Structure formats: C-alpha cells, structure tokens
Amino acid sequence: MQTISWIDWTVLGITLIAIVTYGTYQTRGSKNVQDYLKGGNTSKWWTIGLSVMATQASAITFLSTPGQAFHSGMGFVQFYFGLPIAMIVICVVFIPLYHRLKVYTAYEFLENRFDLKTRTLAAILFLIQRGLAAGITIFAPAIILSVVLGWDLLTLNIVIGLLVIIYTVSGGTRAVNVTQKHQMVVIFIGMLVAFFLIVDKLPQDITFSKALDIAGASGKMEVLDFSFNLDNRYTFWSGIIGGTFLMLSYFGTDQSQVQRYLSGKSVKEMQLGLIFNGLLKVPMQFFILLVGVMVFVFYQFNEAPVNFNPTATEVVLNSEFANDYKILQKEQKDIFNDKQKIIEAFINSDNPQASRYIAIANKANDELRIEARDLIDKASKSEGIKIESNDKDYVFIHFIINNLPRGLIGLLLAVILSAAMSSTASELNALGSTTTIDLYKRNTSEKTEEQMVKASKWFTFAWGIIAIGVACIANLAENLIQLVNIIGSIFYGNVLGIFLLAFFFKFVKGNAVFIGALITQGIVIGLYLLDLYEYINLPFLWLNFVGCAIVITIACLLQLINKNNDTRITT
C-alpha cells in the first residue's frame, strides 16, 4: 500500500482549511433569524443548484458509487431517473407555496394546513432519519480512510465532525451555501482528473472506445433494465416510480434540501436552481459510475487484490483460513494471466465469441471474490471481530492510493472529505433549524431575534455532537450509499404522503392524518424488516411509493369514517 506523501498532506490540509476559513469569514456576524436560517434570501440560482447537489452528493457518493459500478455496472444510474420529474413537480407545487407562506421550514406549512401535532410528528420523523444519516455521512469516509490509510477511526470521526461544526454553527445557512459552491468545484475537478488519469493509465493501444467494449463484454455497460423482476433492485421502473417518490420527498419535504432553496432571492431563482440540479444530477451520477467502470477496465490489465479491504485481507491471512485464501489469490492470478490473452484476442479480432470469453473469465473471478468474502467472514467470526468483507466501498480509494501521482492523491482525498463536509453541513444546518423553529420556538414563549439565533447555534452544535456519536458507534452495511437510501426510504414515503394530503386532499383533517401517519410508519418499518429477513420480497426503493400510498389511503378512510359517524350523530 502506497503511503501518503507530505505533498498530499499539504494539498489535503490547505484545501480543507481554506474551505472552512472562507465559509466562516464570509458569513460571520449573522444577527437575525432571516440571515442565519435563510441566508438573508440572497442566493442566486447557480449557488442554490450547486448547494442542493452538494447536499445530496456526500462522500458516500464518491466512495461507494464507483465501487458499485466496478461490481455491478452502470445500472445504478436508473435510481436517479425519477429526479427530473420530481424537480418539475417541486418547482410547480412546493416552491410557490413555501414562498407565499414565508416559512423557515417545510413543516410550518403542515400546521397551517392541519394542526400542531401533525407538524411536530413530521418534524420528529425528519429529525430521526436525518440525524442518523448525518452520522453516516461522517462515518462513511472515516471508516474507509481509517482502514486504507491506517488513521484512527475515532479521531477521523471527530475531526470531520468538528470541521463541519465550526463553519455551520458560525455562519448558518449562508455559510453552508457559500462553502458548498466551492466544495463542488473541488469535487468536479477531482473527479475529472481521476477519470482522465485512469484512461491515461490504460495500455497505449487501448482507446476509450476499446475500454468501453471491454467493459461491455462483461456486462458493465448495461444501463437500462425494463424488467419487472423485484429481485433486481435497480430497474427503469423502480427508478421512475420509487425514485420519483423518493426524490419528491427528499427535495420537497426534507429540510436539509428545502433550506437550500428557501435561501433564494426569488421564486424564479429557487426554481432555476432546482431545474439546474435536475438537468446536471443524472449526467453527474452517470459520469461517476463511468469512473468506476474505467477502474474495472484498468484492473483488467493490472492485478487487483481478491478483496479491496486491506484490513480484511490482513485478518484472513493471519487466521486458520490463510492457506485457503492464498489458494484463491493464486487462482485469481492464473485467471488474470489467461484473461490477458483473451482480451488481446478480443481487441485484435472481429470475432464476437471473444467477448463471451472475457465475460466467462470475469465471472470466474467474481466467484473467487465471493469465496474470499466467505473466508473473511469465517476468519472475522473466529477472531471475534467485526470486519467488512464486502469491498465495494474500498475499490475507488484503493485505486487512488496505489495508482495516482503525488499531490493528486491529496486532491482526491480532499474531494472525499469535502463531500463529507458539504453533505453533513446541510444536515446539521437543517437539524438545527427544524429543532429551533418547529419544536423550540413553537412550544416556548416569544423570543428575541438574538435569542433565536443563539438557540439555533446551540441546537446545530448539539446535533453535530450527536452525529459524531452516531458515526462513532455505526456499523457498516452492505454498501454505504445503499444504507443512506434505506434509512431515507423507511421515512420518506410517509412524510411525502402527509404533504400530498395537505396539497391535494382538502377534505382530510389533522386527526386523520396524524393517526394515519403513525400507523403507516409502523407498517413501513414492519415491511422493511420482513424484507430484511426474507419473508417478503420488497426492495427498499418501493417503500417510498408504498408508504406514501398507505398514509394517503388510511387518512382518507379515517376521515370518511369520521364524517359518516358525525352524520349519524347529527341525524
């Protein structure tokens, strides 16, 4: 494993310190709630668009997504197909309403439409799921960087969390928006540099088109899946239906996103910012996945480890399963050597059968990787320690550390940590705002502007400490980007349903919605657990649609039953 040079440390340190210092300096001295929570309503559309994008594009995106493509190909991009549809609906329905009511949080609207308890319930559901997600956005880069670089995990969690707390507490929404704009510039530059370096590191006779042919021969370029098979987690239909409901809820009702565009100068600036995000987000995710596919092609010509998690490899090689693991390493080396001849024949021949042999070789290699994961699981169990055998999240960082030149390693590490900071900052900002406006202000006596700003800073700081705490006790899931989306899907459908009831079902009252939302949340959690333990087959993306449909149905039925009872009593 290549060590980090002083040049990389310098690039990394200067980039992160510059972002934190700039954000703190530019937004110092917010004296009123309007400035602190809505950035004084001064944001232009491009700032809104980049800030919205940076909030969603956490470090998990840049660590997990390339690994997802390395293992499974480009199909994950279908997850985002519902995003442009959601952006249009939010621009037409949500933004004009939020702007007209001059709300600080999305949940204020629910009290105007229903009652205080429904507003409070929606706010609490948001605080639970976003509080957990904030911890994961800190934990994701920390766990991987700690393993790959040998850094202390606890220290990394605390450092990342404290850096974010500094400028988020100091400058509020404007600090988040200002820093995210520059963080996205760093992220775009870093990913472009990584892409061109990967292509440049391929053999001289392997052009970009030939690289795509090699990836396609192994099924990595299959973007669209129109099947209705629920065993396939990412399909066109799950993206369009489940993805649309997830994105509607995330961008329309999640305060971490709503707060980004509520800072806009006008309705038009807010709408343009979201449209900008809708147009750029899918191509951006496509490009990040393509980076992962190019990493896959790179490792067709360069030997890869059987498992990309170095700690997992170390544990199994020091266990009773070491000899079995070494056999797998030798078999993989043999497959790699054989594959070089197959690829050469594929490149220099028009024979379509050659592509089939590449697919067969890679399938055999995938089977070895599965066997390696099984051995790692057995070794970790026998040693009594928790080791992550699924290495999707380690693929891209492994490539960065071992193959990029000095200086650029620091830049790519800065990209990962910038993404972690930008996403976490939005979450802490939104958690602090929601706690202040929806819980503290609404349930206490009238406070001065100065008291409200001070309370918001303290709540933001408290949520930052909670997020660091969650990060310190979190456990890895199969894939980190998946874990964040699972947490969101458990709550988002229900919350979106509450808002759709408020917008379009005028006859439904607060009591019916409140009871319906409580019942729905229990049902959705139950459905997720049933799927988790394989009693049913319901991919998590569909929970967004199911939760939304259930709460609307239950609330409408309860309201109709209540209306019929009232009619009987009257007659």
C-alpha positions as CSV (number, residue, x, y, z in Angstrom):
1,M,0.0,0.0,0.0
2,Q,1.5,3.3,-1.1
3,T,2.0,5.8,1.8
4,I,0.7,9.4,1.8
5,S,3.5,11.9,1.0
6,W,4.0,15.3,2.5
7,I,2.8,16.8,-0.8
8,D,-0.6,15.0,-0.5
9,W,-0.9,16.1,3.2
10,T,-0.2,19.7,2.2
11,V,-2.8,19.6,-0.7
12,L,-5.4,18.0,1.6
13,G,-4.8,20.3,4.5
14,I,-4.7,23.5,2.5
15,T,-7.9,22.6,0.7
16,L,-9.9,21.8,3.8
17,I,-8.6,24.7,5.9
18,A,-9.3,27.1,3.0
19,I,-12.9,25.9,2.7
20,V,-13.6,26.1,6.4
21,T,-11.9,29.5,6.8
22,Y,-13.5,31.0,3.8
23,G,-17.0,29.9,4.8
24,T,-16.5,31.2,8.4
25,Y,-15.1,34.5,7.3
26,Q,-17.6,35.3,4.5
27,T,-20.6,34.7,6.7
28,R,-19.6,36.0,10.1
29,G,-21.9,38.1,12.1
30,S,-25.4,36.8,11.3
31,K,-27.5,38.7,13.8
32,N,-31.1,37.8,12.9
33,V,-33.0,34.6,12.1
34,Q,-33.6,35.6,8.5
35,D,-29.9,35.9,7.8
36,Y,-28.9,32.8,9.9
37,L,-31.6,30.3,8.7
38,K,-32.4,31.6,5.2
39,G,-29.1,33.2,4.3
40,G,-30.9,36.6,4.0
41,N,-32.6,35.3,0.9
42,T,-29.7,36.4,-1.3
43,S,-28.7,33.1,-3.0
44,K,-28.5,33.1,-6.9
45,W,-29.8,30.1,-8.8
46,W,-26.4,28.6,-9.5
47,T,-25.5,28.8,-5.8
48,I,-28.8,27.0,-5.0
49,G,-28.2,24.4,-7.7
50,L,-24.7,23.6,-6.6
51,S,-25.7,23.7,-2.9
52,V,-28.6,21.3,-3.5
53,M,-26.3,19.0,-5.4
54,A,-23.6,19.1,-2.8
55,T,-26.1,18.2,-0.1
56,Q,-27.0,15.0,-1.9
57,A,-23.5,14.2,-3.2
58,S,-21.9,13.1,0.1
59,A,-18.6,11.3,0.4
60,I,-20.6,8.1,0.1
61,T,-21.4,9.1,-3.5
62,F,-17.7,9.3,-4.4
63,L,-16.6,6.3,-2.4
64,S,-19.5,3.8,-3.0
65,T,-20.7,4.7,-6.5
66,P,-17.5,3.9,-8.4
67,G,-17.4,0.6,-6.4
68,Q,-21.0,-0.1,-7.3
69,A,-20.2,0.3,-11.0
70,F,-17.0,-1.8,-10.6
71,H,-19.1,-4.7,-9.3
72,S,-22.5,-4.2,-11.0
73,G,-22.0,-1.9,-13.9
74,M,-23.9,1.3,-14.9
75,G,-27.4,0.1,-13.9
76,F,-27.4,2.1,-10.7
77,V,-27.9,5.3,-12.7
78,Q,-31.6,4.2,-13.1
79,F,-32.0,5.0,-9.4
80,Y,-31.9,8.7,-10.4
81,F,-34.3,8.6,-13.3
82,G,-37.2,10.0,-11.2
83,L,-35.2,13.1,-10.2
84,P,-36.0,15.4,-13.1
85,I,-39.7,14.5,-12.7
86,A,-39.6,15.4,-9.0
87,M,-37.8,18.7,-9.7
88,I,-40.6,19.8,-12.1
89,V,-43.3,18.9,-9.5
90,I,-41.5,20.7,-6.7
91,C,-41.0,23.8,-8.9
92,V,-44.7,23.9,-9.8
93,V,-46.3,22.9,-6.5
94,F,-43.9,23.1,-3.5
95,I,-41.8,26.2,-4.1
96,P,-44.6,28.8,-4.8
97,L,-46.5,27.6,-1.7
98,Y,-43.4,27.7,0.6
99,H,-42.5,31.2,-0.7
100,R,-46.1,32.5,-0.3
101,L,-46.3,31.4,3.3
102,K,-42.8,32.7,4.0
103,V,-41.9,29.6,6.0
104,Y,-38.5,28.8,7.5
105,T,-39.1,25.0,7.5
106,A,-41.3,22.8,5.3
107,Y,-43.1,21.6,8.5
108,E,-44.5,25.0,9.3
109,F,-46.9,24.6,6.4
110,L,-48.4,21.5,7.9
111,E,-49.6,23.4,11.0
112,N,-51.3,25.9,8.7
113,R,-53.0,23.1,6.9
114,F,-53.6,20.6,9.6
115,D,-52.6,21.1,13.3
116,L,-49.6,21.4,15.6
117,K,-49.3,17.7,16.4
118,T,-49.1,16.8,12.7
119,R,-46.4,19.4,12.2
120,T,-44.5,18.1,15.2
121,L,-44.7,14.5,14.1
122,A,-43.4,15.3,10.6
123,A,-40.6,17.3,12.1
124,I,-39.7,14.5,14.5
125,L,-39.6,11.9,11.7
126,F,-37.3,14.2,9.8
127,L,-35.0,14.7,12.9
128,I,-34.7,10.9,13.5
129,Q,-33.9,9.9,9.9
130,R,-31.6,12.9,9.1
131,G,-29.9,12.7,12.5
132,L,-28.9,9.0,11.7
133,A,-28.0,10.0,8.1
134,A,-25.7,12.8,9.4
135,G,-23.8,10.3,11.4
136,I,-23.4,8.0,8.4
137,T,-22.1,10.8,6.2
138,I,-19.3,11.4,8.7
139,F,-18.7,7.7,9.3
140,A,-18.6,6.7,5.6
141,P,-15.3,8.4,4.7
142,A,-13.9,7.9,8.2
143,I,-14.2,4.1,8.2
144,I,-12.7,3.7,4.8
145,L,-9.9,6.2,5.1
146,S,-9.0,4.8,8.5
147,V,-8.7,1.3,7.0
148,V,-6.9,2.3,3.8
149,L,-4.6,5.0,5.3
150,G,-4.2,3.5,8.8
151,W,-5.7,6.6,10.5
152,D,-7.5,6.2,13.8
153,L,-11.3,5.9,13.2
154,L,-12.4,7.7,16.3
155,T,-10.1,10.6,15.6
156,L,-11.3,10.9,12.0
157,N,-14.9,10.9,13.0
158,I,-14.3,13.7,15.5
159,V,-12.1,15.8,13.1
160,I,-14.6,15.7,10.2
161,G,-17.5,16.5,12.5
162,L,-15.7,19.4,14.3
163,L,-14.6,20.9,11.0
164,V,-18.2,21.0,9.8
165,I,-19.5,22.3,13.1
166,I,-17.1,25.2,13.1
167,Y,-18.4,27.0,10.0
168,T,-22.0,25.7,10.2
169,V,-22.6,27.0,13.7
170,S,-20.7,30.2,12.9
171,G,-22.4,31.2,9.6
172,G,-25.6,29.2,9.4
173,T,-27.3,28.7,6.0
174,R,-25.2,31.2,4.1
175,A,-22.0,29.6,5.3
176,V,-23.3,26.2,4.1
177,N,-24.3,27.6,0.7
178,V,-21.0,29.5,0.2
179,T,-18.8,26.6,1.1
180,Q,-20.7,24.1,-0.8
181,K,-20.3,26.1,-4.0
182,H,-16.5,25.8,-3.7
183,Q,-16.6,22.3,-2.5
184,M,-18.5,21.3,-5.6
185,V,-15.8,22.9,-7.8
186,V,-13.1,20.9,-5.9
187,I,-15.3,17.7,-6.4
188,F,-15.8,18.3,-10.1
189,I,-12.1,19.0,-10.8
190,G,-11.0,16.0,-8.7
191,M,-13.4,13.5,-10.5
192,L,-12.4,14.8,-13.9
193,V,-8.7,14.5,-13.1
194,A,-9.3,10.9,-11.8
195,F,-11.2,9.9,-15.0
196,F,-8.6,11.2,-17.4
197,L,-5.8,9.6,-15.3
198,I,-7.5,6.2,-15.3
199,V,-7.9,6.4,-19.1
200,D,-4.3,7.5,-19.5
201,K,-3.0,4.6,-17.4
202,L,-4.6,2.0,-19.7
203,P,-2.2,0.3,-22.3
204,Q,-1.3,2.6,-25.2
205,D,-3.3,0.5,-27.7
206,I,-6.5,0.6,-25.6
207,T,-8.5,3.6,-26.7
208,F,-11.5,4.9,-24.7
209,S,-13.9,3.2,-27.2
210,K,-12.0,-0.1,-26.8
211,A,-12.2,0.3,-23.0
212,L,-15.9,0.6,-23.3
213,D,-16.0,-2.5,-25.5
214,I,-14.1,-4.5,-22.8
215,A,-16.5,-3.2,-20.1
216,G,-19.5,-4.0,-22.3
217,A,-18.2,-7.6,-22.9
218,S,-18.5,-8.1,-19.1
219,G,-22.0,-6.6,-18.9
220,K,-20.8,-3.4,-17.2
221,M,-22.4,-1.0,-19.8
222,E,-26.0,-2.3,-19.4
223,V,-27.7,0.9,-18.3
224,L,-31.4,0.1,-18.7
225,D,-33.3,-2.8,-17.2
226,F,-37.0,-2.8,-18.2
227,S,-37.8,-6.0,-16.3
228,F,-40.5,-6.1,-13.5
229,N,-38.4,-8.5,-11.5
230,L,-38.3,-7.4,-7.9
231,D,-35.1,-9.4,-7.4
232,N,-33.4,-6.6,-9.5
233,R,-33.1,-3.7,-7.1
234,Y,-32.3,-1.1,-9.7
235,T,-34.6,-1.1,-12.8
236,F,-36.1,1.5,-15.0
237,W,-39.4,1.1,-13.2
238,S,-38.1,1.3,-9.7
239,G,-36.1,4.4,-10.7
240,I,-39.1,6.1,-12.4
241,I,-41.7,5.2,-9.7
242,G,-39.9,4.5,-6.5
243,G,-37.1,7.0,-7.4
244,T,-39.7,9.8,-8.2
245,F,-41.4,9.4,-4.8
246,L,-38.0,9.3,-3.0
247,M,-36.8,12.4,-4.8
248,L,-40.1,14.2,-4.3
249,S,-39.9,13.5,-0.6
250,Y,-36.2,14.3,-0.3
251,F,-36.1,17.5,-2.2
252,G,-39.7,18.6,-1.4
253,T,-40.0,17.8,2.3
254,D,-36.5,17.1,3.7
255,Q,-35.4,20.3,5.4
256,S,-31.8,19.7,4.5
257,Q,-32.8,20.3,0.9
258,V,-35.7,22.7,1.4
259,Q,-33.5,25.1,3.4
260,R,-31.1,25.2,0.4
261,Y,-33.6,26.7,-2.0
262,L,-35.6,28.7,0.6
263,S,-32.4,30.9,0.7
264,G,-33.1,32.0,-2.9
265,K,-33.7,35.7,-3.8
266,S,-37.0,34.9,-5.5
267,V,-39.3,32.0,-6.7
268,K,-37.6,32.2,-10.1
269,E,-34.1,31.8,-8.6
270,M,-35.3,28.8,-6.5
271,Q,-36.9,27.1,-9.5
272,L,-33.9,27.7,-11.7
273,G,-31.6,26.3,-9.0
274,L,-33.7,23.0,-8.8
275,I,-34.0,22.7,-12.6
276,F,-30.2,23.2,-12.9
277,N,-29.8,20.4,-10.3
278,G,-32.3,18.2,-12.2
279,L,-30.5,18.6,-15.5
280,L,-27.0,18.1,-14.1
281,K,-27.5,15.4,-11.4
282,V,-28.2,12.4,-13.7
283,P,-25.3,13.1,-16.0
284,M,-23.1,13.6,-12.9
285,Q,-24.1,10.2,-11.5
286,F,-23.6,8.6,-14.9
287,F,-20.1,10.1,-15.0
288,I,-19.2,8.9,-11.5
289,L,-20.4,5.4,-12.4
290,L,-18.4,5.6,-15.6
291,V,-15.3,6.4,-13.5
292,G,-16.0,3.1,-11.6
293,V,-16.3,1.2,-14.9
294,M,-13.0,2.6,-16.1
295,V,-11.4,1.4,-12.8
296,F,-12.8,-2.0,-13.7
297,V,-11.2,-1.8,-17.1
298,F,-7.9,-0.7,-15.5
299,Y,-7.9,-3.8,-13.4
300,Q,-8.3,-5.9,-16.5
301,F,-4.7,-5.0,-17.3
302,N,-3.4,-4.6,-13.7
303,E,-3.6,-7.2,-11.0
304,A,-6.2,-6.4,-8.3
305,P,-6.5,-7.9,-4.8
306,V,-9.0,-10.7,-4.2
307,N,-10.6,-8.3,-1.7
308,F,-10.0,-4.5,-1.7
309,N,-10.4,-4.1,2.0
310,P,-6.8,-4.3,3.3
311,T,-7.8,-4.9,6.9
312,A,-10.0,-7.9,5.8
313,T,-7.1,-9.3,3.8
314,E,-4.7,-8.9,6.8
315,V,-7.2,-10.6,9.2
316,V,-7.8,-13.7,7.0
317,L,-4.1,-14.1,6.2
318,N,-3.4,-14.2,9.9
319,S,-6.1,-16.8,10.6
320,E,-6.6,-20.5,10.3
321,F,-8.0,-19.8,6.8
322,A,-4.8,-18.3,5.4
323,N,-3.9,-21.2,3.2
324,D,-7.3,-21.3,1.6
325,Y,-7.1,-17.6,1.0
326,K,-3.7,-17.9,-0.6
327,I,-5.1,-20.6,-2.9
328,L,-7.7,-18.1,-4.1
329,Q,-5.1,-15.5,-4.6
330,K,-3.1,-17.9,-6.8
331,E,-6.2,-18.9,-8.8
332,Q,-7.0,-15.2,-9.4
333,K,-3.5,-14.6,-10.7
334,D,-4.0,-17.5,-13.1
335,I,-7.3,-16.1,-14.3
336,F,-5.7,-12.7,-14.7
337,N,-2.9,-14.1,-16.9
338,D,-5.3,-16.1,-19.0
339,K,-7.5,-13.0,-19.4
340,Q,-4.7,-11.0,-20.9
341,K,-4.6,-13.4,-23.9
342,I,-8.4,-13.3,-24.2
343,I,-8.5,-9.5,-24.2
344,E,-5.7,-9.3,-26.7
345,A,-7.7,-11.6,-29.0
346,F,-10.8,-9.6,-28.5
347,I,-9.1,-6.3,-29.3
348,N,-7.4,-7.6,-32.4
349,S,-10.3,-9.7,-33.7
350,D,-13.8,-9.1,-35.0
351,N,-14.8,-12.5,-33.6
352,P,-17.9,-11.9,-31.4
353,Q,-17.1,-15.1,-29.4
354,A,-14.1,-13.4,-27.9
355,S,-16.3,-11.1,-25.8
356,R,-18.0,-14.2,-24.4
357,Y,-14.7,-15.5,-23.1
358,I,-14.0,-12.2,-21.3
359,A,-17.3,-12.5,-19.6
360,I,-16.6,-16.1,-18.6
361,A,-13.2,-15.1,-17.1
362,N,-14.7,-12.2,-15.1
363,K,-17.5,-14.4,-13.9
364,A,-14.9,-16.9,-12.6
365,N,-13.1,-14.0,-11.0
366,D,-16.3,-12.8,-9.3
367,E,-16.9,-16.3,-7.9
368,L,-13.4,-16.2,-6.4
369,R,-14.3,-12.9,-4.8
370,I,-17.4,-14.4,-3.3
371,E,-15.4,-17.3,-1.9
372,A,-12.9,-14.8,-0.5
373,R,-15.7,-12.9,1.3
374,D,-16.9,-16.1,2.8
375,L,-13.4,-16.9,4.2
376,I,-13.1,-13.3,5.6
377,D,-16.5,-13.7,7.3
378,K,-15.3,-17.0,8.8
379,A,-12.0,-15.5,9.9
380,S,-13.6,-12.5,11.5
381,K,-16.1,-14.7,13.3
382,S,-13.4,-17.0,14.6
383,E,-11.4,-13.9,15.8
384,G,-14.4,-12.4,17.4
385,I,-14.1,-9.0,15.5
386,K,-16.3,-7.1,13.0
387,I,-14.6,-7.0,9.6
388,E,-16.4,-5.8,6.4
389,S,-16.0,-8.5,3.8
390,N,-18.0,-6.6,1.1
391,D,-15.4,-4.4,-0.5
392,K,-17.4,-2.2,-2.8
393,D,-16.7,1.0,-0.8
394,Y,-12.9,0.3,-0.9
395,V,-12.4,-0.1,-4.7
396,F,-12.0,3.5,-5.7
397,I,-9.9,4.6,-2.7
398,H,-7.6,1.6,-3.3
399,F,-7.1,2.8,-6.8
400,I,-6.5,6.4,-5.7
401,I,-3.9,5.5,-3.1
402,N,-2.0,2.9,-5.2
403,N,-2.0,4.5,-8.7
404,L,-2.3,8.2,-8.7
405,P,0.8,10.5,-8.6
406,R,1.8,12.5,-5.5
407,G,-0.3,15.6,-5.0
408,L,-3.3,14.2,-6.8
409,I,-3.8,11.7,-4.1
410,G,-4.2,14.7,-1.7
411,L,-6.7,16.3,-4.1
412,L,-8.9,13.2,-4.4
413,L,-8.8,12.8,-0.6
414,A,-9.8,16.4,-0.4
415,V,-12.7,15.6,-2.7
416,I,-13.9,12.8,-0.5
417,L,-13.6,14.9,2.7
418,S,-15.1,18.0,1.1
419,A,-18.1,15.9,0.0
420,A,-18.5,14.5,3.5
421,M,-18.3,18.0,5.0
422,S,-20.7,19.6,2.5
423,S,-23.4,17.0,3.0
424,T,-23.0,16.9,6.8
425,A,-23.1,20.7,7.0
426,S,-26.5,20.8,5.2
427,E,-27.8,18.2,7.5
428,L,-26.7,19.9,10.7
429,N,-28.0,23.2,9.5
430,A,-31.4,21.7,8.7
431,L,-31.5,19.7,12.0
432,G,-30.7,22.9,14.0
433,S,-33.3,24.9,12.1
434,T,-36.1,22.4,12.4
435,T,-35.4,21.9,16.2
436,T,-35.4,25.7,16.7
437,I,-38.4,26.6,14.6
438,D,-40.7,23.6,14.8
439,L,-40.0,22.5,18.4
440,Y,-38.3,25.2,20.4
441,K,-39.9,28.4,19.1
442,R,-43.4,26.8,18.7
443,N,-43.5,25.5,22.2
444,T,-42.0,28.3,24.2
445,S,-42.8,32.0,24.9
446,E,-41.9,34.7,22.4
447,K,-38.1,35.0,21.9
448,T,-36.0,37.9,20.6
449,E,-34.0,37.6,17.3
450,E,-30.8,37.3,19.2
451,Q,-32.2,34.5,21.4
452,M,-33.4,32.6,18.4
453,V,-30.1,32.8,16.6
454,K,-28.3,31.7,19.8
455,A,-30.7,28.8,20.3
456,S,-30.3,27.7,16.6
457,K,-26.5,27.7,17.0
458,W,-26.7,25.6,20.2
459,F,-29.1,23.2,18.6
460,T,-26.8,22.9,15.5
461,F,-23.8,22.3,17.8
462,A,-25.8,19.6,19.7
463,W,-26.8,17.8,16.5
464,G,-23.2,17.9,15.4
465,I,-22.1,16.2,18.6
466,I,-25.0,13.6,18.2
467,A,-23.9,13.0,14.5
468,I,-20.3,12.4,15.7
469,G,-21.7,10.0,18.3
470,V,-23.7,8.1,15.7
471,A,-20.6,7.9,13.5
472,C,-18.5,6.5,16.4
473,I,-20.9,3.6,17.0
474,A,-22.1,2.9,13.4
475,N,-21.6,-0.4,11.7
476,L,-21.0,-0.9,8.0
477,A,-23.9,-2.1,5.8
478,E,-23.5,-4.0,2.5
479,N,-22.9,-0.7,0.8
480,L,-22.9,2.8,2.4
481,I,-24.8,4.6,-0.3
482,Q,-27.4,1.9,0.0
483,L,-27.6,2.4,3.8
484,V,-28.4,6.1,3.5
485,N,-31.1,5.4,0.9
486,I,-32.6,2.7,3.0
487,I,-32.9,5.0,6.0
488,G,-34.5,7.6,3.8
489,S,-36.9,5.2,2.2
490,I,-38.2,4.0,5.6
491,F,-39.4,7.5,6.5
492,Y,-39.7,9.5,3.3
493,G,-42.8,7.8,1.8
494,N,-44.8,8.5,4.9
495,V,-43.7,12.2,5.1
496,L,-44.3,12.7,1.4
497,G,-47.8,11.3,1.8
498,I,-48.5,13.8,4.6
499,F,-47.6,16.7,2.3
500,L,-49.6,15.3,-0.7
501,L,-52.6,15.0,1.6
502,A,-52.0,18.7,2.6
503,F,-51.7,19.8,-1.1
504,F,-54.4,17.8,-2.9
505,F,-56.9,16.2,-0.3
506,K,-58.6,19.3,1.1
507,F,-61.3,17.3,2.9
508,V,-58.8,15.4,5.1
509,K,-58.3,16.9,8.6
510,G,-55.4,16.8,11.0
511,N,-56.5,14.0,13.3
512,A,-57.0,11.5,10.4
513,V,-53.5,12.5,9.0
514,F,-51.8,12.2,12.4
515,I,-53.2,8.7,13.2
516,G,-52.7,7.6,9.6
517,A,-49.0,8.7,9.7
518,L,-48.4,6.8,13.0
519,I,-50.0,3.6,11.7
520,T,-48.1,3.9,8.3
521,Q,-44.7,4.4,10.0
522,G,-45.2,1.1,11.9
523,I,-46.3,-0.7,8.7
524,V,-43.4,0.5,6.7
525,I,-40.8,-0.5,9.4
526,G,-42.6,-3.9,9.5
527,L,-42.4,-4.3,5.7
528,Y,-38.7,-3.4,5.7
529,L,-38.0,-6.0,8.5
530,L,-40.0,-8.6,6.7
531,D,-37.9,-8.0,3.5
532,L,-34.7,-7.9,5.5
533,Y,-35.4,-11.4,7.0
534,E,-36.6,-12.6,3.5
535,Y,-40.3,-13.2,4.4
536,I,-41.3,-11.0,1.5
537,N,-39.5,-9.5,-1.5
538,L,-39.9,-5.7,-1.5
539,P,-36.8,-3.7,-2.5
540,F,-36.3,-0.6,-0.3
541,L,-36.9,1.8,-3.2
542,W,-40.5,0.7,-3.3
543,L,-41.1,1.6,0.3
544,N,-41.3,5.3,-0.8
545,F,-44.2,4.6,-3.0
546,V,-45.8,2.1,-0.6
547,G,-45.5,4.4,2.4
548,C,-46.9,7.3,0.5
549,A,-49.9,5.3,-0.8
550,I,-50.6,3.7,2.6
551,V,-50.8,7.0,4.6
552,I,-53.0,8.6,2.0
553,T,-55.3,5.6,1.9
554,I,-55.6,5.3,5.7
555,A,-56.0,9.1,6.3
556,C,-58.8,9.3,3.7
557,L,-60.6,6.2,5.1
558,L,-60.3,7.6,8.7
559,Q,-61.7,10.9,7.6
560,L,-64.6,9.3,5.7
561,I,-65.4,7.1,8.7
562,N,-65.3,10.1,11.0
563,K,-67.5,12.1,8.6
564,N,-70.1,9.2,8.5
565,N,-70.1,9.0,12.3
566,D,-70.7,12.7,12.5
567,T,-73.6,12.4,10.0
568,R,-75.3,9.7,12.0
569,I,-74.9,11.7,15.3
570,T,-76.4,14.8,13.6
571,T,-79.4,12.9,12.1
